[in-house]
Amino acid sequence: MATDLRSFLESRTRPVELLALGEPTHGEPAFPRLRNEAVKVLAELGFRSIAVESDRVAALAVDTYVRGAGGTIDDVLADGFTHGLGACAATRELVEWMRTYNGSVPPAERLAFHGFDAPLEMTHAVGPGPYLRHLCDYLVNHLGTEPLPAGVDDLERLLGDDTRWSDPAALMEAAKSIGRSEAAGTLRILTDDLLTALYAHAPRLVAASTRDDWRCARLHGTTALGLLRYHAVAADPAPAADRTSRLLAVRDALMAENLLDIRTTEQGRGPTLVFANNRHLQRHPSQWRLADMDLEWSSAGSIVSALLGDRYAVVLGSLGASVALKLDAPAEDTYEGRIGAATGQGPLFAAAPLAALVEGARVRTDVTPEQGYFPLDAETVSHCDAVWHVERFSPAAAALAARILELPDVAEMRAGPDLGAPELGWDDRFFFAGPDRHRPFATIVAHDIPGFDDRSRLDRAGVFRLNIEAGRDEFRRLFGYGPEQFAEHRDTIDFTAMDVIVPHPAYAVQGWVSVSNPGPGTWAEVERLLAYAHRRSTQRKRRP
């Protein structure tokens, strides 16, 4: 990933200010983990900020924390993220890494954390009350009430009960929304007047507080205004498809405004990485078949791209099989199938070679709405700068698994959330002789476990490792020393070598051997060892 990102950025004719990294679904944990690795690489290349698909106001607490202040990590994860992102293990890892990194560099080089979404969910939208109150309190505390616009004393009456705004029924049925009521219209005017006062008295306000305080007040005001716009569309009595498309358009317009404002804030410090769903970051209009509605709207990426030009670069995500989504491997003639077969060249596929790779491919049709995965298509591929493909279990590894399953009475277990397996090991395969699944005779893994089993560098594109329980005698025959002597030889072994049989990096002392990407150089010996391990396992099972 590191080399690919560097090469991609170096190939640009103009420096990138905003690098968009998209994921095709929020349900596959591999994408946020790869995002974390990208952040580390990009920090070395001068990037100084990241923006994620979470509420911008809430993210202020995260930024405070990663810069060394704030409360506990648990509080930040609970209060600083929306859309369930705080519960993601990769989110915790990112926040903790950023705080540690920032503690090791000068203040000017510290990484900033931003959200660029509005406080909106699919099922409901909050009201403008908390944001308007923050703005009003800031103005009153530093200016008093005299410079404030007329009607500010009536704010609470106009807002009413906050639950009226967040009622889920308001997004389902226009007649139940208060977004076009007389009070809502007055609030929009009042919010605009308050923001004008904020700017008109900026010198006095900044002198009495700080620039950051002023910017925070402005952000609360612009968020309130955006919410009022959104609620106004929610009250639109237009046909369902038109109304829903407009709601999606307002949200992405708010995202685009936030991204452009973030770039203004970060100007001069370095580029920004933005991470979100492909549909928000792509250059072309977003489309979605939802229930019986055909929805279309301008994505945030299409808006930002139109305004920033080639200073905006977009790398969209693609996914093969996923145990987390219960998504099977794609057909070979689909976009994902073509890319997956070439993952040894990735995981980033730049636009020009990508076009040749997927020529004549078709859109995959094995995806259900519940999986939340949007397959690649011709328009998506033609409008991006690159695709980063996640293949949790490559086609070559799947072919090897199929060959192992041809052995008599073999059962396979796939690690995943249903088995309580650690997230890093999802999609790894374990092979047992017969119904006893207590002890496998072989495994196929494609993921490092940091600090425990990471010497094979399985994070490289297209790399997987076959592990075989060879036993003590075979181990000694292969390497000339027994498993008990492995520690003496560990540092002389190249565990990253391909198509070479070596001791298992973590389980050699139990007589296990391994080979990364077995091929012509080892296949005959691999087949013999698999048959031997299978036979030993079967005999062990039959003992009284």
N, C-alpha and C positions, 0 to 999 in steps of 0.2 A: 504493500500500500504506500509506503514512504517514497520509494523510487518512482512509482507511477504518479503520485501527486506532484512531486518535484518536476518530473518530466512534463507533465501536463501544463503546469503553470509556466515553466520555462518556454514552452512552445507558443505561448500567447504572444501576439504581435504588440499588444498593449497591456500594461499591468492591470491585473484584476483588482477591483475595489471590493466587490461583493461576490464571494464564491458560494453558490448554492449547492448543497449536498442533499439530494432527495431520497426518501425511502418510499417504496411502493405500498407499504402497509404499516400500521402502527403495531401489528401483532407479532412481528418477527424480531426477537431481541438481538440478533446479530447486527442489525443496522446501527442501533445506538452504540454498540460496543465498537464497531468500526469507526463510527463518528468520533469516539473518544481517542482512538489511535490517530485519526486525522488531525484532531486538535493538537496533539503533541508534535506532530510533524510540522503543522502550519505555524505553531509558536516559534519554531526554529527558523521559519522562513519570513518572520516579521509580522504575521497576523497578530492582532492585539485584542480581538473581541469575537464572541460567538453570540448568535441570536437563535433561539429555539422557538418552536411552535407552542408558546405558553403566554399567559397574560403578561403584558408589559409592566403594569403597575406592580403586580405580585412579584415579578422578577427583580424588582429593586432590592428586596431583602436578600436574594441570592447574590447579587452583585456586592452588596455590603459584606456578606459572609466571605466570599472568595477573596476579597481584598483584605481580610484579616480581622474584621470586626463582627458584629452581629451575635446571635445566640448560638444554640446548639445545631448540629447538623440535622437532627430529627425535626426540630422546629422549622428549619429552613425548607426541608423537603415537604413538610406538611403545608406550610403557608406560602411558600415561594413559587409553587408550580400549580398549574391547572391541567385539566384533561387527563388526570391520572399519572402524569409524568413523574411526580415525586415518589411513586411507589416502584418505579423501575430501578433495578439494581444498577444498571449502567448510569443512571442519573446521579445516584449517590457517588459512584466512582468518579464521575466527571467533576462534580462539585468539590470533592475532597482533593482530587489531583490539582485543580485550579488553585485552591487555597494554598496547598503546599508549594506549587510552582511560584505563586505570587510572593510567598515568603522568602524566596531565594533570589529575586531580581529587584532592581531599583524600582521605585514607585512609577516612573514614566513607562516602564516596560511591563507593568502588570496587566494581566488579561482582564477584560471586562465581560460581564455576563448580562445579556439582554433577553427579554421575551419580546416577541414582535406581534403577538396575537392580541385580540381584544378579549375581555372577560365574557366570552360567549361559549355556550355548549350547544350540542345538537338538539337537546330537548328543552332548553330554556335560555333566557337571556336576563342577566341581572339588570337592575335599574340604575339610573345615574346618581342616586342619592349619596352614597358614600364618597363619590368623586367630587361632586359639587360641594359637599360640606367641607372637604379638605381644602378646596380652592378658596371658598369663602373664609374659612378660618385663617388661612394664610394671609389673605388680604386684610381682614379685620385686625389681626394681631399686629400688623406692621403699618397699616394706613388708617385704622379706625373705620368708622362706617360712612363718614361724609363723602369720600370720593367714589363710593360704590354706586352702581346703577340703581335706578328706581326699581322697586319690586323685589329687591333682595330680602327685605323683611318678610316677604310672603313665601319664601322658599319652601318651608316645611309644608305649608298648605298645598302648594303646587305639587310637591313630591308625593304627598300622601303616604299610605302604607307601602313600604318597599316590596312586600309580597305581591302587590298588584302587578308589578312589573315582571317579576320572575315566574309567574304562573305558567306552567308548561302548556296549558290550553291556549295561551295567547299566540304561540308559534304554530299551533295546529289549525287555529280558526281565527281569521282576521277580526271577526266581530267581537272576540273576547280580548283583543289587545287595546290598550289605552294609548297607543303610540300616536294617534291622530286626534286625541282629545284636545279641548281648548287649553287645558293645563299643560299638556305636553308641548303644544306649540309655543306657549308662553315661556316654558322652560328652555326651549331651544334659543329663543331670542335672548333670554337672561344669561344663558351660558356664553353666548357670543359676546355679550356686553361685559361679562366678567373677564373673559380672556382679553378683550380690548383694554380693560382697566389694568390687567396684569402687565401688558406691554407698555401702556402709557406711563406707568409708574415704575418701570423696571429699574431705572437708576436708584431710586429711593429704596425699592424693595431689596435689591441686591446688596446695597450698602447696609441695610438693617438686618439682613440674614446672610445667605451665601448664594452663589450662582447655582449650586446644586439644589438648594431649597427652592429657588425660583423655577428651575427646570422641572422639579418634582411637582410643583403646583401647576405648571403649564400642562404637564403630562396628565394630571388628574382632570384638568379642564377639557383637554382634547379627547380624553377617554369618555367623559360624560357626553360630549357633543356627538361622538361616534355612536354611543349607545342610543341616544335620542334619534339619530338617523335610522338606526337598525329597527328600533321599535316603531318608527313611522312606517317602514316597509312592512313590518309584521301586521300592521293594521290595514294594509292595502287590500281592497276587496277584489283584486284581479284573480284570474284563474290560478289554480294551485301551482301549476308548473311555472307560470310567469312570476308569481309571488315568491316561490321558493328560489328560483334562479336569482331574483333580485336580492333576496336575503344573503345568498352565498356571495353575490357580487359585492354587497356592502362590506361583508366580513373581509374579503380579499382586498378591497380598496383600503380598508383600515390597516390591514397587514402591510400593504405597499407603502402607505403613509408612514407607518412606524419604521419600516426598513430604511426609507429615505432619510428620515429624521435621525435614526441611529447612525447612518453614514455621515451625516452632518456633525454629529457629536464626536465620532471617531476620526474625522478627517485630520490627517497629519500624524495620527498615531500608528496607522497601519491598516491593512485590509480586514474585512469581517467575514467570518464563516457563518452561513445561515443553514440551519438543518430543519427540515419539515417534510411533510408528505409531498410526493411528486406533484400532486394536483395543485398545490399552492405555489410551487416554484417553477413549473414548466413555462416555456415561452409562448406557447399557443393557448387559445381559450380552453378552459376545462369543460369537460362533458361528463355527464353522469346519468345513467338510467336508474332511477330510484322509484320503486313501486311501478306505477303506470305513468310516471313523468319523465320526459326527456329534458334534462336540465343543462344549461350552458351559461357560462359567465366568464369574465376576464379574470384569470388567475393573478395573484400578486406578482408572480414572476413575469407575466406578460406586461404588466404595468411598469414594473421596475426596469425591465429590459428595454421598453420603449423610451424610457427617460435616461437611462444610464448607457445604453448602447453596449459596446463591447467591453465596458468596464464591469459588466455583469456576466458571469460565466455560470452555467448550470450543468451539473452532473446528476443524472437521474438514476434511481435505484431499480434493480431488477432482481428477481428471486426465482430460484429453481424449486426444489422440494423443500418442505418445511414441516417438521413434526409439530411445531407450535401451532401452526394453522391447520394441521391435518391436510396439507397440500401435497399431492403426489408429484413425482417428477414430470416435467413437461414433455410433450411429444417432441421428437427430434426435429420436426419441420417447423416448429414455432420459433418466435423470436428468442424466448428464453432457452429453448432447446438448442438452438444454434450457438448462442453465447455460452451456455453451460458446457457444451462440448469443447469449447476453446478456452476454458477458465485458466489453463496453464499460461495463457498470455496476459491475463488480467491482474487484478480485478477491474481496472479501468480500461474501457475500450473507447478510444477517441473517435470522433465523428467519421472521419474519412475511412479508416479500416473497418469501422462498425458497419457502414453502409454496404460494403462489399460482403461482409460476413452474413448479414441478414437478408440479402437480396432474395426475393421470392418467398420469404418466410410468411407464416400465417399467425394470426392472433390466437393465443391459447384459449380454449373454451372449457377447461376443467375447473374453473374458479366459481365459487359460490359467493353470494353477497355477504354472507356471514363472515367469510374470511377477510373481507376488507382489502383484498388485493386487486389493484388495477393493472391488468396485463399490458405489456408493451405493444405498441402498434406503429404503423408507418409514420404517422404524424408526430408521435412522441419522439421517435428516434431521429426524425429529420430536423427537429427543432432544438435538440440538445447539443451540448458540446462534447459530452461523453456519457457513457453508462457505466456504473459500477455494479457488478453482478455478484450476488451472494449465492454460493452453491454450498449449502451446509454439508452435502454428501455428493461428491462429484460423480459424473457418469462412469468414470473408470473405477471408482470405489464401489458403485452399485453393481457393476459387472463382476467385480471380484466377489462381492457378497453373494451374487447369484451362483457363482461357481462353487463357493463353499456350501451353499444349500443343496447342491447336487450330491453331496456325500450322504450316505445312508442315515436316516433317522436324525437329521439335524434340525434344531429349532433356532429361530433368530429372535432376539429381543432388541427393540430400538429404544434407546434412552429418550425420555421426554418428560413433560410436566406431569403426565398421568402417573408416572412411576416415582415421582418425587426426586428425579435426578437433578443434579446441579445444572443450572442454565447453560454453562459453558460446554457441557457434554451432550446436549440435546442432539439427536440424530446419529450418535455413535451406535455401532452395532456390536452385539454380543452373540456368540454362537455356542450352542450346547448340544451335546450328543444325547438325544432322547428327551424325555419330558422333565428330567431333573435340571432345574435352572439355577442350581446353587453355585456351580463353578464352571465358567466357560472354558473351552479349549482354544478359542481364538477370538480376537476382537478386531474391529476396524474403527479407528478414531481419526478425526480430522480437525481437532481443536487442542490448542495448548491449555494446560492448567498452570497458570503463573505460580512460580515458587515451588511447584511439585514436579510437573512433567512438561517442561518447555524447551528441552534441549534439541528436539527434532525440528523446531521452527515450523510447526504445522500451521502457523498463521500465513504462510506463503500461499499464493494463489495456486489452486489445483493440487495441493499436497495433502496426502493422507497416509496413514501408517497401518500396516497389518501387523498384529501381535499374535504370537503363537506360543502356547505352553509346550516347550520342547522337552523339558525335564533335565535333570542334572547330567545324565550320560550324553545326551545329544548336545547339550550346551558345551560340555568339555570337548566333544569331538569337533564341534564347529570352531571353537576359539582357542583351544589348547590350554584352557584353565577352567576351573570349576566356578559355579555361581558364587561360592564363598570368597573367591579372590577378585570379584568384579570391582570392588572399591579401589584396588591397586591399579586397575587398568582404565578406570572411567575417564580420566583426563586425556587419554591418548586416543579416544574414539571420536570419530566425526559422526555424530548422530544426525547431522543434517544431510548426509550423503543419500542419494537416490539409488534405488535398485541395488542396494548392498545390505546383506544380512548382518545385523549388529546385535549386541545385547540390548535388552529393553532398558531404556533410561531409568525407569523407576522400579521395575519388577525383575531385574536380572537375577537378583539373589534368590528368587523363587524359580529360576530356571526358564524364564520367558525370554524370547528373542523377538526382534522386530525388523521390518524392512519398509522403508518409505517408497511409495509408488513402485511396487514390484513390476519388473519387466523382463526382457529377454535374458538379462544377465543372471537372474535369480529364479526364474519361474519354475524350472525343473526341480530345484532344491526346495522351493516354497511348496510345491505340490506334494513332494515327499514328506516334508515336515507337517503339513496339514493332515495328511493321511495318518502319519504316526501319532500326532496329538489327538486326532479323532479316535483312533484305536485305543490309545491309553485311557481316554475319557470314558469310552464305552466299557472297557474292562473294569475300570474303577467303579462305574455305576452298578455293575453286575455282582460285585463282591457282596457276600452275605453280611 
